[in-house]
Amino acid sequence: MTNAPQPKDYILGIHAYVPGKATGSDGRELVKLSANENPLGTSTKALAALEAARGEAATYPDPDATKLRAAIADLHGLDAERIVCGTGSDELLNLAAQGFAGVGDEVLFSRHSFAVYEIAARRCGAEPVVVPDRQFTADVDAMLAAVTKRTRVVFLANPNNPTGTWLEPAEVRRLHDGLPRDVLFVLDEAYGEYCEPELQTLGFELADEHDNMLITRTFSKIYGLAAERVGWATGAPALIGVLNRIRGPFNVTQSGQSAAIAALSDQQFVEASRTHNSAERQRLIQAVTALGNHGLSAVPSMANFVLVRFEGDVSAEAAQAMLAEAGYAVRHLPGQGLPDALRITIGKTEDMTRVIACLQELCAR
């Protein structure tokens, strides 16, 4: 027996989140194609706002992110009172589980989905329930079949990380409609802006129509503000009220709020990022598909990365090592049940050309 403080058993069950590597085994800095960051950087308008915000470092930020919520609402046609901002969408995902699940409850999500979902469940003492996927995509029938009287929260990433797959709007709606009304459905759209604009509205429509829908988004991906940690969620007033009760009081920095507002005003940058991503993603998928006789394949992706599988005479470990030698960090995911796969972030055109050449050279050997 010890007199030292003891953590809760369910906390000890958490495996800390492991970010993508940025250095090689020899300590060299690598071009980071492991964290799904925007290769085009950040909008010049957002960078100017960051610089201007330096003079406000001594004062607390607006605890309610009032101007940022108004800007988000204006862009997307939402009600600012039904928006809450967070320290990245990660904070909001964790708060969703904390606010609506606890010891004895279940939090449900698909296999091969965002690692934070399991952490969020365990942090509040709930049991994470991993549902089998179908071809690296959430299986709606399997998820509905896994719901029990103990289910309190269902997480769905769409597009999904780390597979890049995407559920059609009708399937997302079918999943929601099949859930009990007292189950919170969290639709994580961190990569939503990489879809074409006409495919980005379903979540907002569901959140407007139903009291058990929470939609989360982030400024870390297409907006290129990963360092500032700014995310947001929208949903019914009662849901937003719960998150506001338990979030940090000054959880989004002044610089983050200012940069995010400026980033929203530069939709030309967003469109350029989406166009670049779509073209380079397709080029990588085509190149990988052409190497299919060596066992390489690309999982269809709607995000800013491609999951490349190695099931032949070339291993994921060998490909990762060769890419590192060439100066690139990519994500190997054995901890998420994907030992034969690498998640490769879409980078600059010249970087994707080199990555493709490395894979071709490795197969040619």
DOKOL-649557 format. One line per 4 residues: for each residue x, y, z of C-alpha. Coordinates in nm, 2 decimals. Example, Ala and Ser with C-alpha at 12.3 -4.5 7.8 and 13.67 -1.06 7.14 Angstrom:
2
1.23:-0.45:0.78  1.37:-0.11:0.71
REM end
This chain:
365
0.00:0.00:0.00  0.13:0.35:-0.08  0.05:0.69:0.05  0.11:0.85:-0.29
-0.19:0.99:-0.49  -0.33:0.72:-0.71  -0.49:0.79:-1.05  -0.83:0.65:-1.14
-0.80:0.30:-1.30  -0.97:0.42:-1.62  -0.70:0.70:-1.66  -0.43:0.43:-1.65
-0.60:0.27:-1.95  -0.52:0.57:-2.17  -0.23:0.54:-2.42  -0.12:0.90:-2.48
-0.17:1.04:-2.82  0.14:1.00:-3.04  0.19:1.28:-3.30  0.35:1.23:-3.64
0.73:1.23:-3.65  0.92:1.53:-3.78  1.28:1.39:-3.76  1.46:1.08:-3.88
1.62:0.82:-3.67  1.95:1.01:-3.70  1.78:1.33:-3.57  1.77:1.50:-3.92
1.47:1.73:-3.97  1.24:1.59:-4.23  0.97:1.74:-4.45  0.67:1.65:-4.24
0.41:1.46:-4.44  0.29:1.30:-4.12  0.06:1.55:-3.96  -0.18:1.65:-4.23
-0.07:2.02:-4.22  -0.14:2.25:-4.51  0.16:2.25:-4.75  0.06:2.60:-4.87
0.11:2.74:-4.52  -0.12:3.01:-4.39  -0.32:3.29:-4.55  -0.12:3.61:-4.57
-0.43:3.78:-4.41  -0.41:3.54:-4.11  -0.03:3.59:-4.08  -0.08:3.97:-4.07
-0.35:3.93:-3.80  -0.11:3.72:-3.60  0.16:3.98:-3.62  -0.09:4.26:-3.51
-0.20:4.05:-3.22  0.14:4.05:-3.06  0.08:4.38:-2.89  -0.21:4.23:-2.70
-0.01:3.95:-2.53  -0.05:4.10:-2.18  -0.43:4.09:-2.19  -0.67:3.80:-2.16
-0.86:3.70:-2.48  -1.24:3.73:-2.51  -1.35:3.43:-2.32  -1.65:3.38:-2.55
-1.47:3.44:-2.88  -1.76:3.66:-2.97  -1.62:3.81:-3.30  -1.49:3.48:-3.41
-1.82:3.30:-3.36  -1.99:3.59:-3.55  -1.75:3.54:-3.84  -1.80:3.17:-3.85
-2.18:3.21:-3.84  -2.17:3.47:-4.12  -1.97:3.25:-4.35  -2.17:2.94:-4.30
-2.52:3.09:-4.24  -2.54:2.97:-3.88  -2.66:3.11:-3.55  -2.36:3.25:-3.35
-2.53:3.16:-3.02  -2.52:2.79:-3.13  -2.14:2.80:-3.18  -1.86:2.73:-2.92
-1.49:2.76:-2.98  -1.22:2.55:-2.84  -0.85:2.47:-2.82  -0.86:2.29:-3.15
-1.15:2.06:-3.22  -0.96:1.81:-2.99  -1.08:2.00:-2.68  -1.44:1.99:-2.80
-1.43:1.62:-2.88  -1.31:1.55:-2.53  -1.57:1.79:-2.38  -1.85:1.61:-2.57
-1.76:1.28:-2.41  -1.71:1.44:-2.07  -2.04:1.62:-2.08  -2.25:1.33:-2.18
-2.08:1.01:-2.08  -1.92:0.87:-1.76  -1.84:0.56:-1.57  -2.07:0.27:-1.68
-2.15:0.44:-2.02  -2.03:0.35:-2.37  -1.87:0.57:-2.63  -1.89:0.42:-2.98
-1.68:0.48:-3.29  -1.56:0.29:-3.60  -1.23:0.09:-3.61  -0.95:0.29:-3.78
-1.08:0.62:-3.68  -0.93:0.92:-3.49  -0.72:0.81:-3.19  -0.86:1.09:-2.97
-1.20:0.92:-2.95  -1.07:0.64:-2.73  -0.88:0.88:-2.52  -1.19:1.10:-2.48
-1.40:0.80:-2.37  -1.14:0.68:-2.12  -1.08:1.03:-1.97  -1.44:1.04:-1.84
-1.44:0.67:-1.73  -1.67:0.55:-2.02  -1.60:0.23:-2.21  -1.48:0.28:-2.57
-1.66:0.05:-2.81  -1.48:-0.01:-3.14  -1.71:-0.11:-3.42  -1.57:-0.31:-3.72
-1.54:-0.11:-4.04  -1.62:-0.20:-4.40  -1.33:-0.14:-4.64  -1.18:0.13:-4.41
-1.51:0.31:-4.39  -1.76:0.33:-4.10  -2.02:0.06:-4.14  -2.36:0.22:-4.06
-2.53:-0.11:-4.00  -2.26:-0.24:-3.77  -2.25:0.09:-3.58  -2.63:0.08:-3.52
-2.61:-0.28:-3.42  -2.35:-0.20:-3.16  -2.57:0.06:-2.98  -2.69:-0.05:-2.64
-2.88:0.10:-2.35  -2.54:0.22:-2.22  -2.44:0.41:-2.54  -2.42:0.78:-2.47
-2.19:0.92:-2.75  -2.12:0.82:-3.11  -1.82:0.97:-3.29  -1.79:0.98:-3.67
-1.51:1.14:-3.86  -1.61:1.24:-4.21  -1.38:1.24:-4.40  -1.22:0.99:-4.17
-0.87:1.01:-4.02  -0.64:0.81:-4.08  -0.81:0.63:-4.37  -0.94:0.94:-4.57
-1.27:0.76:-4.65  -1.60:0.94:-4.66  -1.96:0.84:-4.59  -2.22:0.97:-4.84
-2.47:1.22:-4.69  -2.75:0.97:-4.71  -2.55:0.72:-4.50  -2.46:0.98:-4.24
-2.83:1.08:-4.21  -2.92:0.71:-4.18  -2.68:0.66:-3.90  -2.82:0.96:-3.71
-3.18:0.85:-3.77  -3.11:0.50:-3.64  -2.97:0.63:-3.31  -3.18:0.68:-3.00
-3.26:1.05:-2.94  -3.08:1.05:-2.61  -2.75:0.95:-2.78  -2.52:1.23:-2.87
-2.39:1.20:-3.23  -2.07:1.39:-3.28  -1.98:1.45:-3.65  -1.61:1.54:-3.67
-1.55:1.74:-3.99  -1.19:1.84:-3.93  -1.12:1.77:-4.30  -1.47:1.88:-4.42
-1.34:2.18:-4.61  -1.13:1.95:-4.84  -1.47:1.82:-4.98  -1.63:2.03:-5.25
-1.85:2.31:-5.11  -2.18:2.14:-5.20  -2.08:1.84:-4.99  -2.01:2.04:-4.68
-2.36:2.14:-4.56  -2.51:1.81:-4.43  -2.37:1.84:-4.08  -2.50:2.19:-4.04
-2.84:2.08:-4.16  -2.85:1.79:-3.91  -2.74:2.02:-3.63  -3.02:2.26:-3.71
-3.28:1.99:-3.73  -3.20:1.78:-3.43  -3.11:1.82:-3.06  -2.86:1.54:-3.04
-2.62:1.65:-3.32  -2.28:1.82:-3.26  -2.06:1.92:-3.55  -1.69:2.00:-3.49
-1.45:2.17:-3.72  -1.09:2.31:-3.69  -0.87:2.58:-3.83  -0.57:2.35:-3.81
-0.61:2.18:-4.15  -0.71:2.37:-4.46  -0.68:2.71:-4.29  -0.32:2.64:-4.19
-0.34:2.75:-3.83  -0.24:2.43:-3.65  0.00:2.62:-3.42  -0.27:2.84:-3.29
-0.51:2.55:-3.18  -0.85:2.69:-3.28  -1.16:2.47:-3.33  -1.53:2.52:-3.31
-1.85:2.33:-3.28  -2.22:2.39:-3.36  -2.53:2.22:-3.23  -2.85:2.27:-3.04
-2.84:2.54:-2.76  -2.85:2.28:-2.48  -2.55:2.10:-2.62  -2.35:2.42:-2.67
-2.45:2.52:-2.32  -2.30:2.20:-2.17  -1.97:2.25:-2.35  -1.96:2.62:-2.24
-2.00:2.50:-1.88  -1.69:2.28:-1.88  -1.45:2.43:-2.14  -1.16:2.65:-2.03
-1.26:3.01:-1.96  -0.99:3.16:-2.19  -0.94:2.85:-2.41  -0.88:3.03:-2.74
-0.59:3.28:-2.74  -0.62:3.64:-2.87  -0.38:3.57:-3.15  -0.57:3.25:-3.24
-0.91:3.44:-3.25  -0.76:3.72:-3.46  -0.59:3.49:-3.71  -0.90:3.27:-3.75
-1.12:3.57:-3.82  -0.88:3.68:-4.09  -0.85:3.33:-4.23  -1.22:3.31:-4.27
-1.21:3.63:-4.48  -0.96:3.47:-4.73  -1.17:3.21:-4.90  -0.95:3.24:-5.20
-0.67:3.08:-5.00  -0.91:2.80:-4.89  -1.01:2.74:-5.25  -0.65:2.73:-5.37
-0.56:2.48:-5.09  -0.85:2.26:-5.19  -0.76:2.27:-5.56  -0.40:2.19:-5.49
-0.49:1.91:-5.26  -0.73:1.75:-5.50  -0.48:1.75:-5.79  -0.19:1.62:-5.59
-0.40:1.36:-5.41  -0.52:1.22:-5.74  -0.17:1.22:-5.88  -0.04:1.02:-5.58
-0.34:0.78:-5.59  -0.28:0.71:-5.96  0.09:0.65:-5.91  0.03:0.41:-5.62
-0.24:0.23:-5.82  0.01:0.18:-6.11  0.24:-0.01:-5.86  -0.04:-0.25:-5.78
0.16:-0.55:-5.91  0.40:-0.49:-5.62  0.11:-0.50:-5.37  0.06:-0.13:-5.33
-0.29:0.02:-5.32  -0.44:0.35:-5.22  -0.75:0.38:-5.00  -0.99:0.63:-5.17
-0.96:0.96:-4.99  -1.15:1.28:-4.95  -0.90:1.43:-4.71  -0.56:1.59:-4.74
-0.37:1.26:-4.71  -0.38:0.91:-4.87  -0.35:0.58:-4.68  -0.12:0.37:-4.89
-0.12:-0.01:-4.82  0.17:-0.24:-4.88  0.06:-0.60:-4.92  0.32:-0.75:-5.16
0.70:-0.76:-5.19  0.74:-0.41:-5.05  0.67:-0.35:-4.68  0.54:-0.03:-4.52
0.85:-0.03:-4.30  1.08:-0.04:-4.60  0.89:0.24:-4.77  0.89:0.46:-4.46
1.27:0.41:-4.42  1.34:0.50:-4.78  1.12:0.81:-4.76  1.30:0.91:-4.45
1.63:0.87:-4.63  1.50:1.10:-4.90  1.40:1.35:-4.64  1.03:1.28:-4.57
0.84:1.19:-4.26  0.52:0.99:-4.31  0.29:0.82:-4.06  0.31:0.44:-3.99
0.01:0.33:-3.80  0.06:-0.02:-3.64  -0.09:0.12:-3.32  -0.42:0.18:-3.50
-0.44:-0.16:-3.65  -0.27:-0.06:-3.98  0.08:-0.22:-3.97  0.08:-0.26:-4.35
0.00:0.10:-4.43  0.15:0.45:-4.44  -0.06:0.77:-4.42  0.10:1.02:-4.65
0.00:1.39:-4.62  -0.04:1.57:-4.95  0.25:1.81:-4.97  0.39:2.06:-5.22
0.40:1.95:-5.58  0.78:1.90:-5.58  0.75:1.69:-5.26  0.48:1.47:-5.40
0.69:1.42:-5.72  0.98:1.30:-5.50  0.76:1.08:-5.29  0.62:0.91:-5.59
0.97:0.87:-5.74  1.08:0.70:-5.41  0.80:0.45:-5.42  0.86:0.37:-5.78
1.23:0.33:-5.72  1.17:0.10:-5.42  0.94:-0.12:-5.63  1.18:-0.13:-5.91
1.44:-0.28:-5.68
REM end
